[in-house]
Amino acid sequence: MLEGVPGHRFSYSKGQAIVETALLLPILMLLVMGSADLGRVFYYAIAVTNSAREAARQGTYWDPTSSSNAYDSYAQVLAAAQEEVPSDVTLSLPTSTPSHCLTGAPASWSIYYPTQPNTGYVFICFDGNDSQSTAATQTIQVIILYNFSPVTPLAQVVGASLIQVEAATTMQVQKQQ
């Protein structure tokens, strides 16, 4: 019999363990990478939200020493938004209409998202008017529509090749009292 053969029992269980590991490792790696992508989605959602808030805050700032606002144009509010996101995120003004103010419910905004991954459009609305050429006097609304691209192939299997992230902030313009 095989009782005297050293290591026979261990070689059988070692082979079984290798086969089980080979079968389960891809599933475990997808779960780990999926968890990492979920963390990345939250990270970028927070970054985009902070960017919208900071851009709106900069656009509403009143400097009492100069009696003006240094960030009261679309370009300067966009620059403030761009400074707050990670370097791999590209934010720009939209290239189609509406160029500044989005109307309707957020559920209807999906057609305004950029088509490229890891890019976002910044909609800057002065006083609720899409064609306003002067600085805001009442409110500034900043909406960022961002397309997040996961790295996990599992996300593409379930139809989430691009995840849409939205951040919106409205603030009142500060005025001299």
N, C-alpha and C positions, 0 to 999 in steps of 0.2 A: 504494500500500500504506500501511500504518500506521506505517512506520518514522519518519516525521517528526513524528508526534503526540507531544508531550511528556507524560509521566506515564501513558500508556495501560497499560503493563505494571504499573505500581504500583497503579493503580486496581483492576485485576482481583485482585491478590493482597491488597489491603486489604479488599475485599469478602469474599473467602474467609476472611480472618482474623476478620472480624466475625461471620460465620456460625458458624465453628468456636468462637469464644468464646461466642456465644449458646447453642450446644448444650452446651458443657462447663461453663459457669459454674454452673448449678444443681447439677450433680453435685459440682463442687469445693466449693461453699458447703455442701452437705450433709455432705461429708467433714470440712470444717473445723469446722462446728458440732457434728458427731458427736464429733470429737476434744475439743472444748471440753466437751461433756456428759460424756464419759468422765473428763476431769480433774475436773469438778464432782462426779461420783459418788465418786471417790477422796477428794476434799476432805471431803465430807460423811461418808463412811465413817470417815475418820480423826477428824473432829470428834465423831461419835457414840461411837466407841470411847474417845476421851479423856474424854468426858462420863461414860460408864459407869464408867471407872476412877476418875475424880475423885469421883464420887458414892459409890462403894464405899469409897474411901480416907477420905473425910470421915465416913462412917458408922462406920468402925472406929477412928477417932482417940480416943485416951485422953489427957486433959489432966491431968498430974500435979499441977498447982497447985490445980485445983478438985476433983480426984478424981472426974471425971465426963466424959461425952461430950456436947458441945453439939449434935451432929448425930445423935442416936440415935432419931429418929422418921422416919416415912415422909415427912412434909411437908418436913423439913429435908434429907433425902437427895435428894428430888425437886428442891428448890431448888438444891442443889449441882450436880445434873445440868443443870438449866436454865441455870445461869450459864456453862457450858462450851461451849454450842453457839452457832452464829451466830444473829443476831437474826431471821432469816427461818425458823428451825426452831421448831416448836411441840412441846414435850414435855409430856405429862400422864400421870397414872395411868390405867390402863385402867378402862373403865366396866362391863365384864362380868366374869364368873368365868372363870378365876382372876384375882383382883385383885392378887396379889403374887407367887406362886411359879409358874413354868412347869415342867411336868414333861415327860418324854419327850425324844426326840431333836429337835434344832433343825429338822429337816426337817418335823416335825409342827406347828410353830408358825405356819405360814402363815395359819391361820384367825384368829390373834390380832392380826394387823397392823391398823393403822387404815385406814380406807377413804379418807381425805382425803389429798391430796398434801402433801408437805413437813411431815408430822406424824409423831410417834412416841409410842409407849406405853412407859412406864418401869415395869418389874416389879421391885419391891424385896422381896427375900425374906430375912427375919430367921430365922436358924437352921433353914432348910428347912421352915418352918411357915407355911402360907398365912394362917392366922387368928390369928397372934401379935399381941397388943396391946401387949406390952412391948418394950423395946429388946433388940437382939441380944446374946447373951452368947458365942456361938461364931463364927458366920460371917454375912457379909452378901453376898448375891448381887444384882447389879444387871444386868438384861437390858433393853436398849433395842431395840425393833422399830420401824424407821423406814421410811416410804415416800418415796422420792425421785422427783420428777417432772422428767424431762428436758424441755428446751426445743426440741429438734430434732424436726421432724415425722418424720424417718426412724425414730426410735425407736418411734413409734406404728405405723409400717408393719410393723415386725418384731415387733410385739406387746409392746413394752416401754414402755407408757404410764406405768406405775409400777414402779420398781425397788426391791425390798425389801432393806434393809440391816439387819444384825443385829450387836449388840455385847453381849458378856457378860463380866462380871468377878465373881469370887468372892474375898473376902479374909477373913482371920481377924480377929476383934475383938481389939484390944489390951487388955491387962489390966495392972493395977498389979502389979509384981513384988515 
